[in-house]
Amino acid sequence: MPKTRKKRNEQRKYEQYKLLIQARNFHYDNYNKWMTYFYVAMAAFFVGYYTLIASEIKNNLNFEIHALLSVGYIISLLWFISSKGYYYWNINFIKLINSFEKNILKIKESERVYFVFANKKEENKPFSPINGANFSTSKITILFSYIITVFWGVLLLNKITNDKDFIVTILVVLSSSFITLIISSLLSIILKSNIENTPDLELNEKSEIKNLKF
């Protein structure tokens, strides 16, 4: 009887582990789908904007241009905060899986999914044009989406100010950068995931994953 109970407990643990892996994979798949929507939307708005400004009657399309720039900025901002949200949840799943393998399944360090890395230094060659390097693609995506958002903001602010002075242009770029961060911070209050009633495990996994790049 004790053996049967132990076997059931082990089976239950692995079932929970499988659910955790499935949840992580579902998160990955959804992120890829969402990013495709943003890529298509951003491309469409870029084409639309440059079609309008290249038009012979662009002086009569000020409202349309302002509207397109405004929506382009909003969509790129949503893309930026979506990328930040993905990274937030991605780290959460990494910590949960790492903790489950360590504390529940008692898996050895050398066999844990996010604890080992094969030939860490062998392919880490940032200066080589034909080799790989240790870069975080998630962080690069966040940075890229931020740059695109700032770019849309610069186009919008420049259209509003309608000033070609170099100093004003610099101020517009800085303003767009700062405004984007302020708005994303405010949106984090409105659009955050509802996790207030979810217990915080407060896992002490920083020392184990601090050198990992995702």
JOHU-V847355 format. One record per pair of residues at least 24 apart in sequence whose ideal C-beta (glycine too) atoms are under 10 Angstrom apart, sorted by the first residue. I is the first residue (numbers start at 1). J is the second residue. Records with the same first field share a line. If there is no record, write none. Layout:
I: J + J
This chain:
10: 105
13: 100 + 104 + 105 + 106
14: 104 + 105
16: 100 + 104 + 105
17: 97 + 100 + 101 + 104 + 105 + 107
20: 93 + 96 + 97 + 99 + 100 + 101 + 104
21: 93 + 97 + 100 + 113
23: 89 + 93 + 96 + 97
24: 89 + 90 + 92 + 93 + 94 + 96 + 97 + 113
25: 93
27: 86 + 89 + 90 + 92 + 93
28: 86 + 89 + 90 + 93
30: 86
31: 82 + 83 + 85 + 86 + 87 + 89 + 90 + 138 + 141
32: 86
34: 78 + 79 + 82 + 83 + 85 + 86
35: 79 + 82 + 83 + 86 + 141 + 145
37: 75 + 79 + 82
38: 75 + 76 + 78 + 79 + 80 + 82 + 83 + 145 + 148
39: 79
41: 71 + 72 + 75 + 76 + 78 + 79
42: 72 + 75 + 76 + 79 + 145 + 148 + 149 + 152
44: 72 + 75
45: 69 + 71 + 72 + 73 + 74 + 75 + 76 + 152
46: 72 + 148 + 151 + 152
48: 72
49: 152 + 155
53: 155 + 159
62: 159
65: 155 + 156 + 159
66: 156 + 159 + 160
68: 152 + 155 + 156 + 159
69: 152 + 153 + 154 + 155 + 156 + 157 + 158 + 159 + 160
70: 152 + 156 + 159 + 160
71: 152 + 156
72: 148 + 149 + 151 + 152 + 153 + 155 + 156
73: 148 + 149 + 150 + 151 + 152 + 153 + 154 + 155 + 156 + 157 + 176 + 179 + 180 + 183
74: 149 + 152 + 156 + 183
75: 148 + 149 + 152
76: 145 + 146 + 147 + 148 + 149 + 150 + 151 + 152 + 153 + 180
77: 145 + 146 + 148 + 149 + 150 + 152 + 153 + 179 + 180 + 183 + 184 + 187
78: 145 + 149 + 184 + 187 + 191
79: 141 + 142 + 144 + 145 + 146 + 148 + 149
80: 141 + 142 + 143 + 144 + 145 + 146 + 147 + 148 + 149 + 150 + 180 + 181 + 183 + 184 + 187
81: 142 + 145 + 146 + 149 + 180 + 183 + 184 + 185 + 187 + 188 + 191 + 192
82: 141 + 142 + 145 + 191
83: 138 + 139 + 140 + 141 + 142 + 143 + 144 + 145 + 146
84: 138 + 141 + 142 + 145 + 146 + 184 + 187 + 188
85: 142 + 188 + 191 + 192 + 193
86: 138 + 141 + 142
87: 136 + 138 + 139 + 141 + 142 + 214
88: 188 + 192 + 193
89: 193 + 195
90: 138 + 214
91: 138 + 205 + 209 + 212 + 214
92: 195 + 201 + 203
93: 214
94: 205 + 208 + 209 + 212 + 214
95: 201 + 203 + 204 + 205 + 206 + 208 + 209
96: 201 + 203 + 205
98: 203 + 205 + 208 + 209 + 212
99: 201 + 203 + 204 + 205 + 208
102: 203 + 205 + 208
103: 203
109: 208
112: 208
114: 205 + 208 + 209 + 212 + 214
115: 205 + 208 + 209 + 212
117: 211 + 212 + 213
120: 211
133: 213
134: 211 + 212 + 213
135: 213
136: 212 + 213 + 214
137: 213 + 214
138: 213 + 214
139: 213 + 214
146: 177 + 180 + 181 + 184
147: 177 + 180
149: 176 + 177 + 179 + 180 + 181 + 183 + 184
150: 174 + 175 + 176 + 177 + 178 + 179 + 180 + 181
151: 176
152: 176 + 180
153: 177 + 178 + 179 + 180 + 183
